[in-house]
């Protein structure tokens, strides 16, 4: 039987992994996040409404400037654009 060692040092067998997989398929995630179980996938919801995609084209130089500005603020491009949109619509 093969054994595996997690990042935290816990040893799992093929049987352990199969049991975890079956539990996950049922929606049951035993343990605490960070133990050997990763928290639920995805990021927190942005709002309670349905989200839609808005796409438009800009010159490459503007996108690069946008990315630089977002990076300098420790944000993603999407975060910065949402903030700009909210500020503009609030005025």
JOLINNOR-V614772 format. One record per helix or strand of 2 or more residues. SS is the DSSP state (H for helix, E for strand). FROM is the first residue (numbers start at 1). TO is the last residue. If there is no record, write none. Layout:
ss->SS from->FROM to->TO
ss->SS from->FROM to->TO
//
This chain:
ss->E from->3 to->5
ss->E from->11 to->13
ss->H from->14 to->25
ss->H from->60 to->72
ss->H from->77 to->90
//
